[in-house]
Amino acid sequence: MGVANKVGDYAFKAVTAGLGLATIYLTATLSVNFYRGFSWHHAQSKLERQDSKDQSQAP
């Protein structure tokens, strides 16, 4: 096996590892962003329900 084959193998392994790490990072950040979005939406809905309840009880 020549030097060029070894360099090519290491380059392929480096690119593959980089893609794997990028996939893991993007999956984690997407999950966190979905969680934050759902939490924010739930909080907004809760505030809207509370506001409408307060307005209906106002004299």
C-alpha positions as CSV (number, residue, x, y, z in Angstrom):
1,M,0.0,0.0,0.0
2,G,1.5,3.3,-1.1
3,V,1.7,6.6,0.8
4,A,-1.0,8.1,-1.4
5,N,-3.4,5.3,-0.3
6,K,-2.7,5.9,3.4
7,V,-3.2,9.7,3.0
8,G,-6.5,9.0,1.2
9,D,-7.6,6.6,3.9
10,Y,-6.8,9.1,6.6
11,A,-8.5,11.9,4.7
12,F,-11.6,9.8,4.3
13,K,-11.6,8.9,7.9
14,A,-11.2,12.5,9.0
15,V,-14.1,13.6,6.7
16,T,-16.3,10.8,7.9
17,A,-15.6,11.6,11.6
18,G,-16.3,15.3,10.9
19,L,-19.6,14.5,9.3
20,G,-20.5,12.2,12.2
21,L,-19.7,14.9,14.7
22,A,-21.6,17.5,12.7
23,T,-24.6,15.1,12.7
24,I,-24.5,14.6,16.4
25,Y,-24.1,18.4,17.0
26,L,-27.0,19.3,14.7
27,T,-29.2,16.6,16.2
28,A,-28.6,17.8,19.7
29,T,-29.1,21.5,18.9
30,L,-32.3,20.6,17.0
31,S,-33.6,18.7,19.9
32,V,-32.8,21.6,22.3
33,N,-34.5,24.1,20.0
34,F,-37.6,22.0,19.7
35,Y,-37.8,21.7,23.5
36,R,-37.4,25.4,23.9
37,G,-40.0,26.2,21.3
38,F,-42.5,23.8,22.8
39,S,-41.8,25.2,26.3
40,W,-42.2,28.8,25.0
41,H,-45.4,27.9,23.1
42,H,-46.8,26.2,26.2
43,A,-46.0,29.2,28.4
44,Q,-47.7,31.6,25.9
45,S,-50.8,29.4,25.8
46,K,-50.9,29.3,29.6
47,L,-50.6,33.1,29.7
48,E,-53.4,33.5,27.2
49,R,-55.7,31.2,29.1
50,Q,-54.9,33.1,32.3
51,D,-55.5,36.5,30.7
52,S,-58.8,35.4,29.3
53,K,-59.8,34.0,32.6
54,D,-58.9,37.2,34.4
55,Q,-60.8,39.3,31.8
56,S,-63.9,37.2,32.2
57,Q,-63.8,37.7,36.0
58,A,-63.2,41.4,35.9
59,P,-66.2,43.5,37.1
